[in-house]
Amino acid sequence: MTVLMHIKSITIFFLIFLPIIAISRKLFFKNNNSDNKRELLIIIFALYIACVYSQTIIAYSYLSGDFTQNYFHLPSPGDFLFSPGKTFFWYWELSRSSNYNAFWVNVIGNVLIFIPFGLLLPYLLKSKYKLTVLYGFLFSVSIEFLQLFSNRTSELADIIFNTLGVSIGFIIYLLLKKKQQ
């Protein structure tokens, strides 16, 4: 699955669930005192969480089949990879030796996909850095745990890269907050 296919998949998922989440927020949380900006952030954050799960749990494994499994010695679905260094260099080599963008999708993608978490959560909960990173870490752990029961592999490196993304998102939040003052 290429990066563009991921974006297309997320866009379709986003368009399907946007009205569902917006209508459910209006029906179940009829708070007339609610701030429209905050409501919009809640809807965006809920959609973001749903989209992340759609790409990490629900999405089919894009590295499947006999060729990739045998040629690149991929781990079996349900495995948990404990060596972040090996994972990082394995994806780098896979990207260099094939037309599959493994490094960009799996390493950089794991950082980028969690930046919105670190950016949006402090706006919603007024949380500090440590709490934001803890929640992001736990969200990442939940994804890796659920991947143990899907047609995916779980990797310690993903948790590390996801948590790095949360930290970057929080730094962006701080910069935006400082700019607003």
Secondary structure, DSSP 8 states (H G I E B T S, - for coil): --HHHHHHHHHHHHHHHHHHHHHHHHHH---TT--HHHHHHHHHHHHHHHHHHIIIIIS--SS-SHHHHHHTT---TT-EE--HHHHHHHHHHHHHHSS--HIIIIIIHHHHTTHHHHHHHHHHH---HHHHHHHHHHHHHHHHHHHTTTTS-EEHHHHHHHHHHHHHHHHHHHHHHHHH-
